[in-house]
Amino acid sequence: MNRLIVASFTLLAVLVLAGCGRKSANSVATEETVVFGPQYRAKKGLLVPEDTRQSLGLRIVEVAEQKVPATFEVQLRVYEVGKSTSLASGMVSPEKAKLLKIGQVVEVRTREGKSASAKVANVSDQLQKATGAMELLVEIRQAPEEFTVGTFVRASVALDSSESVLTIPSAALLQCSDGHSVYTVSGEHLVRTLVKVGAVNRDFVEIKDGLYAGDKVVLQPVMSLWMTELAAVKGGQACCVEPAKGR
């Protein structure tokens, strides 16, 4: 009787160990479908798991219609510094000169980021025959002490816009060797889509072609997604550049 009990326990132990050492076909199939990290497919785009999206701080915005004041920049040189106002001048093309008006507000800033408000004082054509360009003169009020004579500054001129156009935040735009593009949301995938850009300012970009109102695009981190796609296209496993922990 004792021998029978011992034999029964021995058989039970063997069956338990055999079950622990093997995996069912369903269990193996389930493990093979688990996605670890971003996956890239040429026709579908990037598949980024939810935990990775959260780690990257992925943000998505909707393409909307609004008026976008266009801007253009021109380099100026400070040539006179006064107690209350300073003067700076630079050259602009005749086409851009037509967009300027006396008294128009201009923002000027140095390379170091020091900025000041200014206004268009005059647009002269005296040098146009010799240079093909026109001289822009701006008056800077209460210029910071960094605006000394000889300092070069960048002037940003805002232009009026009368029509509503498709726009996306400037941070969503990616400029590559093949042109401008954005990452659009297509189901669970993120697809890099080429777009044609119109008016641009610091905050928004006009989209002339490639998107429709209501489309969703990635606001951030655009560069990390681009690096992931590059890694996949050029070989190797795709990987997003994740921000440092605690930041």
C-alpha positions in Angstrom: 0.0 0.0 0.0 2.8 2.4 0.9 4.5 1.6 -2.4 1.3 2.5 -4.3 1.1 5.9 -2.5 4.7 6.7 -3.3 4.3 5.8 -6.9 1.2 8.0 -7.2 3.0 11.0 -5.8 6.0 10.4 -8.1 3.7 10.4 -11.2 2.0 13.6 -10.0 5.3 15.4 -9.6 6.4 14.3 -13.1 3.2 15.7 -14.6 3.5 19.0 -12.8 7.1 19.5 -13.8 6.3 18.6 -17.4 3.5 21.2 -17.5 5.8 23.9 -16.1 8.4 23.2 -18.7 6.1 23.5 -21.7 3.9 26.3 -23.2 0.8 25.9 -25.1 0.5 27.0 -28.7 -1.9 29.8 -27.7 0.5 31.1 -25.1 3.4 31.3 -27.6 1.3 33.0 -30.2 0.2 35.6 -27.6 3.8 36.4 -26.7 4.8 36.8 -30.3 2.2 39.5 -30.9 3.3 41.7 -28.0 4.8 44.9 -29.3 7.9 46.2 -27.5 8.9 49.8 -28.6 8.0 51.6 -31.8 7.5 49.6 -34.9 7.8 51.0 -38.5 6.1 49.8 -41.7 6.7 51.5 -45.0 3.0 51.6 -46.0 1.5 52.1 -42.5 4.1 54.4 -40.8 5.0 54.3 -37.1 3.2 52.2 -34.5 4.1 53.6 -31.1 2.9 51.8 -28.0 0.9 53.7 -25.4 3.6 53.5 -22.7 6.2 54.9 -25.1 3.8 57.7 -26.1 3.5 58.7 -22.5 7.2 58.5 -21.9 7.8 60.8 -24.9 5.1 63.2 -23.9 3.5 62.8 -27.3 1.0 65.5 -28.1 -1.5 65.6 -31.0 -3.3 68.7 -32.4 -6.0 69.2 -35.0 -5.5 71.1 -38.3 -7.6 74.2 -38.1 -8.5 77.3 -40.2 -7.5 80.7 -39.1 -5.8 83.9 -40.2 -2.1 83.8 -40.1 -0.2 87.1 -40.2 2.8 86.3 -42.4 6.2 87.7 -41.4 9.6 88.3 -43.1 12.9 89.0 -41.6 15.7 91.4 -42.6 19.1 92.1 -41.1 19.6 95.7 -39.9 22.6 97.6 -38.6 22.3 100.1 -35.8 24.0 103.3 -37.0 22.8 105.9 -34.4 22.1 105.6 -30.7 20.1 108.3 -28.8 18.7 108.8 -25.3 15.2 107.8 -26.3 15.5 106.4 -29.8 18.0 104.6 -31.9 18.2 104.2 -35.7 19.0 101.1 -37.8 18.9 100.4 -41.5 19.1 97.5 -44.0 18.3 96.6 -47.5 15.1 94.8 -48.7 13.9 93.7 -52.1 11.5 96.0 -54.0 8.8 93.3 -53.6 9.1 93.3 -49.9 9.4 97.1 -49.8 5.8 97.3 -51.3 4.5 95.5 -48.2 5.9 98.0 -45.8 4.2 101.1 -44.5 5.5 104.1 -42.6 4.8 103.6 -38.9 4.4 99.8 -39.2 5.5 98.0 -36.0 8.7 96.0 -36.2 10.4 93.7 -33.7 14.2 93.8 -33.6 16.5 91.5 -31.7 20.2 90.6 -31.3 21.8 87.2 -31.7 21.8 86.9 -27.9 18.0 87.3 -27.8 17.7 90.9 -26.6 14.7 92.5 -28.3 13.0 95.8 -28.6 10.0 97.4 -30.4 10.5 99.6 -33.4 8.6 101.1 -36.3 9.3 101.7 -40.0 10.6 105.3 -40.3 11.3 105.3 -44.1 11.7 103.2 -47.2 14.1 104.8 -49.7 14.7 104.0 -53.3 17.8 106.1 -53.7 20.1 103.1 -53.9 17.8 100.9 -56.0 19.5 101.7 -59.3 22.9 100.8 -58.0 22.0 97.8 -55.8 18.7 96.6 -57.0 17.4 96.9 -53.4 15.7 99.5 -51.3 16.8 100.9 -48.0 14.7 100.3 -44.9 15.1 102.7 -42.0 13.6 101.8 -38.6 13.3 103.8 -35.4 14.0 101.8 -32.1 12.5 103.2 -29.0 14.1 102.6 -25.6 16.7 100.2 -27.1 18.6 98.0 -24.6 22.2 98.9 -23.9 23.3 96.0 -26.1 22.0 98.0 -29.2 25.3 99.9 -29.7 26.4 101.5 -32.9 27.5 98.9 -35.4 25.4 96.1 -33.8 23.6 93.9 -36.3 20.0 93.0 -35.4 17.2 90.9 -37.0 14.0 92.7 -37.7 10.7 90.8 -37.9 7.9 92.5 -39.9 4.4 91.2 -39.5 2.1 91.4 -42.6 -1.6 91.6 -42.5 -3.7 88.5 -43.5 -7.3 88.9 -44.7 -8.2 85.2 -45.4 -8.5 82.2 -43.2 -6.2 79.4 -44.2 -5.3 75.9 -42.9 -2.7 76.1 -40.2 -0.7 73.9 -37.9 1.6 75.0 -35.0 5.2 75.7 -36.2 6.5 73.0 -33.8 4.7 70.3 -35.8 6.5 71.1 -39.0 9.5 69.0 -40.0 12.0 70.1 -42.6 14.0 67.4 -44.3 15.9 66.9 -47.5 12.7 66.0 -49.4 10.8 69.0 -48.2 8.4 69.9 -45.4 6.4 67.2 -43.7 4.3 66.5 -40.7 3.3 63.3 -38.8 -0.4 62.6 -39.3 -2.6 60.3 -37.3 -3.9 57.3 -39.3 -5.7 54.9 -37.0 -3.1 53.6 -34.6 -0.2 54.7 -36.8 1.7 57.9 -37.3 2.5 58.6 -41.0 5.0 61.2 -42.2 3.1 63.3 -44.8 4.7 65.8 -47.2 3.0 69.3 -47.2 3.3 72.5 -49.1 3.9 75.5 -46.8 2.6 79.1 -47.3 2.8 82.0 -44.8 5.0 81.4 -41.8 5.3 83.1 -38.4 6.7 82.1 -35.0 3.6 80.3 -33.9 1.8 79.0 -36.9 2.4 77.7 -40.5 0.0 77.9 -43.4 -0.5 74.6 -45.2 -1.4 75.0 -48.8 -1.5 71.3 -49.7 -1.2 67.9 -48.1 -3.7 68.3 -45.2 -7.4 68.9 -44.6 -9.2 70.7 -41.9 -9.8 68.3 -39.0 -6.8 66.1 -39.7 -4.7 65.3 -36.7 -0.9 65.9 -36.6 1.8 65.3 -34.0 2.9 68.5 -32.2 5.7 66.8 -30.3 8.2 65.1 -30.3 8.5 65.4 -34.1 12.3 65.0 -34.2 12.2 61.8 -32.1 9.7 60.2 -34.5 11.8 61.3 -37.5 14.9 59.7 -35.9 12.9 56.5 -35.3 11.8 56.4 -39.0 15.4 57.0 -40.2 16.7 54.2 -38.0 14.1 51.8 -39.5 14.6 52.9 -43.1 18.4 52.7 -43.0 18.4 49.4 -41.1 18.3 48.3 -37.6 15.5 48.4 -35.0 13.5 51.6 -34.7 13.9 53.4 -31.4 12.5 56.7 -30.2 14.8 59.2 -28.4 13.2 59.4 -24.9 13.6 62.3 -22.6 15.7 62.0 -19.5 13.9 60.7 -16.5 12.9 63.4 -14.0 12.8 66.2 -16.6 
